Amino acid sequence: MPGGRFRIVHRCRYAMDGNVTSCRLVARLTPRVLPHQAVELHQLVVRPSPIARADSLDVFGNACAAIELRGDIGTIDVTAV
């Protein structure tokens, strides 16, 4: 079966009922490199900009991004490209 190229975009918006002042989230949105799958480009964009981000692998080998936000937060936009 011949290979193909795909561009996958995931967008998610979290809307709060009221403004919050801090938030933590963990994103598992990074594609894995596998023998039959190559990743040419990956970006994880979070708005508002996080004050901290720590990247790690979970017990299954999936990439995790632990993100911390502070300030007046009404909505959080997460985009993985």
N, C-alpha and C positions, 0 to 999 in steps of 0.2 A: 504494500500500500504506500503510495507516494506521500511525502510529508507536505505540510502546508504551513503557511504563516497566518497567525491570528493576532489581532489586537483586541485585548479584553480590557474593558473599563468597568470598574465597580464604583458606584457613587451611593453614599448613604448620608442622610441628614437626620440628626437627632434634634428635636425641638423640645425645649423645656417649657413647662407650664408657667414657671416664673424664672427669673434670673437666678442662676446658681453662681457661687464664687469659686468652686473648685470641682474638678472632675478627673477621674482616672479611668482609662479604658485599655483593653488589650485587643489589638488587631491581629488577626491571622489571615492576611490577604496577599502574602507573597507566594507566587507560584514556585513549586519545587523543580529543581533541575533533576531530571531522570534520564535513563539511557535513551528513551524515545522522545524526550522533550527538552528543548533548550530554552533558556530565558535570555533574550537579547537585551531587554530593558525593563526595569521595574521601578516605579516611584510610588511612595505613599505620601499623600499631601493631606495635612490636617489643618483646618481653619476653625477657630483662631489658632494661631501658631502655638504649639506646646512649649511649656517652660522646661520640660524634661522628656527625654525619650531613651529607652533602653531596649536594645534588640537582643534577642536570645532565641534558642531552640527549645521547643517543648519535648516531652519524652518520646514523641513519635517522629521527631526530626523536622517538624514544621516551624517555620520562622514566626516569631511573635514580636510584636512591637508594643511595649508597655508605654503608654503616653499619659502625661499629666498636664492638665490645663488649669490656669488660675486667672481670675479677673471676673468681669461681668460676662457671663456666658448665657446667651439666650438660645443659640443654636450651635451645633457642631457639624461641620461638613467634613466627611472623610472620602477621599478619592484615591483609588488604587489604579495605576496604569501600568 
